[in-house]
Structures are given as structure tokens and as C-alpha cells.
Amino acid sequence: MQAIFVRPNWQAITQNIQQQRRRMLWVLLLSMLVILTLVGIVQRTVSRLALQAILADGGAWGLAWAVAVCYALRHRSECWRSGAITGLLVALIFTIVSIVPKWNVDTWMTESYKSNPILYWGVWHGLILGVVRWLTRRYPREMRACGLSLEHWRRNLMIGLLGGGVLAGHLLFSIAFTGAGPLHFPPLPHFFWQLSFEIASSLGSEFFFRGTVYHYFESERGWGHYSAALTAAAFNVSLFLVKVQWTDDIITVVGVLFYIFMLSMINATLYRLTRSLLPGYVSSLIFTLSATLER
């Protein structure tokens, strides 16, 4: 029987790992608190639409990406520097995309504005894919560990289409069953803007809520799947609650909350099954784009 090798400094190593886990927990909680506070303050105090988008979207998604990258690179010395660079790049992308179509607009997405060709400016949301390309080439092992890779992409694509299709089908059936009215395709510029925005925001959502929050509680803290998934879903839902401020129709708000919660739970399950963010990303795109169909 071979002897078991034990490092003489095993206690120090164990304590260091535990300290890193506690530090990461505080980073996640504080970052979520900052995001919620930022979005809440901007929604209530900033009246200009372009500034709302720049501060809320740019600031919130920039911080979310910075934290996600720091978590993925938590065992590297440059984790904070790379996280800060990524966060600034993401914030800059959302700022650039928001300025042009929203600068002189007081009310977003009116019926006349939905056909405005300026909405094609949203194509620059795709720059976020360049940031992902840089991360996966520079840190392939760490990004893969959090699910940011294209391994088995055909299988994961089909799984994501199935997951998003089921929830989208439920939404469309519910609309038809309740007699909310016939659905029709929105004007092409509006749909293109929504598509490009979701390409950027859904990717950030999966990287933060599933690849970071869920992964931390499930893998680092040893929580069960449902406990970790519910925690990530709670983070996800809380952001929506701050955005709507409960000023919309209560039935609509509750309905949207239900679908955000279910989408979060489905995507956490897809992530657990595949250890890839791609299925959840595709699922989010399918569902959110189905929700853009107008009544």
C-alpha cells in the first residue's frame, strides 16, 4: 500500500482556499448590491434616456463582467487587472451603442421610432463577442472552467434551442389562451436592435449569473443544484424588480417575474448538465426574442 503524501504546509493552503472563498462571496454580494443600487438610483433620478442607458447598462454590465472575469481568474495574480480591463471594455461598448440612437430621444421605442433605421446602430453590440474572443484566447483553461467555450457546440446549441423553445412556446401559448390579441412581427429595425442587444446582454447574464454566481455556490461552496440555482435566480429576479420599480401593471410584472425565474432555473440546469454557457445563452436568446413579438 502506497503512502499518502501530505504537504507540510497543508494547513496554510487550506486556510488560504477558505479565505479566497469568503473573499469571493463578499465580492459577489457587494457587486450585486452596487449594481442594484446603481440601477435603482439611475432609474429614479436621471431623466435623460441616453444617460440612463449609459449609466445603468454600461455601469451594471461593466461591473458584472469585471466580477465574472475576476472569479474565473481568481487563482491568477492578474485577476483584478484583467477584470478591470474587461469591465471597462464592456462599459465602453454599451456606452457607444447607447449614445447614437438614444441621445435625442425622450421616449424609447414609440411606434414611429421602431421603424427608424438608426436602430441598426445596435450592430455594434456585437463587439462584445470580440471581448469574449480575447478572453478565451488569453485564458482558455480558466474560461472553459466557467463554461465560456465552444466545446461540443452542436450538441449544446440543440439543447439550448430545446430549452428556450419550450419556455417560448409556453409564453406564446399563454398569450393566445388568455386572448391577449394576435401576435405580429415587429418592424425590422426594432427587431434588429432587440437581437443585437440580447446578443450582448444575454451573454453577460449567463456569464455572471450562471458561470459565476451559480458556479461559485455549486462548485466552490458545495451547495446542491437547486440551492445554487435558486440563489442565482434570486440575483437575476432582483435586478428586474429594481428596474420596473413596481410601476407597471401588477399582473404583467408578476408574469414577467415568473418567466425570468423559470428561464434562470432552466439555464442553471442546462449549465449543470453540459458545463457550458452556450445552451443557456441560446435559450435566453430564443425566449427573449419570442417576447418581442407585438400584440
Buried (B, 14 or more C-beta within 10 A) or exposed (E): EEEEEEEEEEEEEEEEEEEEEEEBBEBBEEBBEBBBEBBBEBBEEBEBBBBBBBBBBBBBBBBBBBBBBBBBBBEEEEBBEBBBBBBBBBBBBBBBBBBBBBEEBEEEBEEEBBEBEBBBBBBBBEBBEEBBEBBBEEBEEBBBBBBBBEEBBEEBBEBBBBBBBBBBEBBBEEBEEEEEEEEEEBBEBBBBBBBBBBBBBBBBBBBBBBBBBBBBBBEBEEBEBEEBBBBBBBBBBBBBBBBEEEEEEEEEBEBBBBBBBBBBBBBBBBBBEBBBBBBBBBBBBBBBBBBBBBE
